[in-house]
Amino acid sequence: MILRKGGKREFSSDTEKENRRRSAIFWEERNLYFSDIWFDIKGSRQDLNDKELRKRSAAFPFELAYRLINMYSVKNDTVLDPFLGTGTTLAAAMTAARNSIGCEIEKGFLGPVLEIKNNILRLARETTETRLKSHLSFIAERTAAGKPVGYKNLPYGFPVITRQEKEIIINELKEVTQPTQQSLHALYSDDPQPAFRQGADFSPLPKPVPKKKTKGRTDIQLELF
């Protein structure tokens, strides 16, 4: 859940309004996120070795928490998870450049939660890059179909559909440290990723090639938790 006072949220100052614009989601993401049913999110198992912890864990996919956080909060908001468990919400908030607080009565989960710092950089990078690549692919396909693209995103320089997308920037998670026994600290870049600035290749993403089943880990979420 996201800490917020009751009633309609107001963005009063210029700084708050700018942060809201920079925290927006792409037009095609909004159409997907605010649809009635999500068919594209699948379950993801978590590799907990402790059988007792597995009984208490109510794991859900990273993408579920990440999507909801981007829908209903802006950067620097504080996301509260009253049942922290293995820390999926914390990891999603960290990837989305939000603060987060988690509460958990099962002390055994503390170790897995703190271990997030060892793998979150890779997951965060792949998550943000996937969003940007997907947007470029969407724009390329829309342009090829002769449909209008009305605006240009200022930080990256690539096309966007609406005015609300002009200032979007997906901050890259650069470093995670552990300042105390029960906290993690994240550091982000304020600059757009160079590979996605103006002049990037807008060609559509290739269709994924079906992967052969292997006994090894193929789900990056397993590496996170």
HELIX and SHEET records of a PDB file:
HELIX    1   1 ASP A   14  ARG A   22  1                                   9    
HELIX    2   2 TRP A   27  TYR A   33  1                                   7    
HELIX    3   3 LYS A   51  ARG A   56  1                                   6    
HELIX    4   4 PHE A   62  TYR A   72  1                                  11    
HELIX    5   5 THR A   88  THR A   95  1                                   8    
HELIX    6   6 LYS A  107  PHE A  109  5                                   3    
HELIX    7   7 LEU A  110  LEU A  114  1                                   5    
HELIX    8   8 GLU A  115  ASN A  118  5                                   4    
HELIX    9   9 ILE A  120  ALA A  144  1                                  25    
HELIX   10  10 ARG A  163  GLU A  165  5                                   3    
HELIX   11  11 PRO A  194  PHE A  196  5                                   3    
HELIX   12  12 ILE A  220  LEU A  224  1                                   5    
SHEET    1   A 2 THR A  78  ASP A  81  0                                        
SHEET    2   A 2 ASN A  99  GLY A 102  1                                        
SHEET    1   B 2 TYR A 151  LYS A 152  0                                        
SHEET    2   B 2 PRO A 159  VAL A 160 -1                                        
SHEET    1   C 2 LEU A 173  THR A 180  0                                        
SHEET    2   C 2 SER A 183  TYR A 188 -1                                        
END                                                                             
